Amino acid sequence: MNFFTRKTTWTNLELIPLKLAIGSVYLLLGAIFWQEVKTYAGIIGIIFEITVVVSVYLWRKKMKEKS
């Protein structure tokens, strides 16, 4: 299985959804002031879900182009 040994290149535009996904989870997990963040937790969760789906789609598309 060469899943972890494949090399790909990503442009900055393609990395934006991945960075948003990581950032939104970081906000949810690392929030020090949970009472202020709790009101936005639903919105942050939705942003995370959307950006993860977009990131996985872009990654799969890039993998298919290589093979």
N, C-alpha and C positions, 0 to 999 in steps of 0.2 A: 504494500500500500504506500504510494508515494504522495499521500495527502499533505504531509507536513514538509516535504522537500520541494514542492513546487514554488517557483519564483514568479512573482507578478510585480508590475509597477502600477502605482496609483497616482493619479493627478490630485492636486489640492482640492479640486471641485468634487472629485469622487470620495474624498476623505471627510467631507463636511457631515454627511449623515452619520458616519461612524463616530466622529468626534461629538456630535450632538447626543448620540445614544449614550456614550460613555459619560458625558457631562451631566445628563439628566439623572442617570443612576447615581452618580457621585453626589448630586444634590439630595437625592432621596435618602441614601445611606449615611452620608456624612453630615447631615444637617445638625448643627449645634442648637439652633433655636427652632425646635420642632414645632412649637405653637404657631410661629409665623409662617413656616413652610407648609404646615398641615393644610392650610386653605388652598394651596396650589398643588398639592400632591397628585390630585387627579389629572390635572393638565400636564404635569411633568411626566406622569406615567404614560399618558397618551402619546406625548412627544417621543418618549423612549420606545414605545412599541412601534410607532410609525418609522422611526429612524433605523431600528433594528431590521425591520422588514426590507427597507430600501437598501441598507448595507448588504444584507444577505443576497438580495436580488442582483446588485451590482457585482458582488463577488462571484456569484454563479455565472453571470454573463461573461465576466472576464475570464473565468476558467474555461468556459466553452470556446471562447475565441482562441485560446492557446492551443487547444487540442484539435 
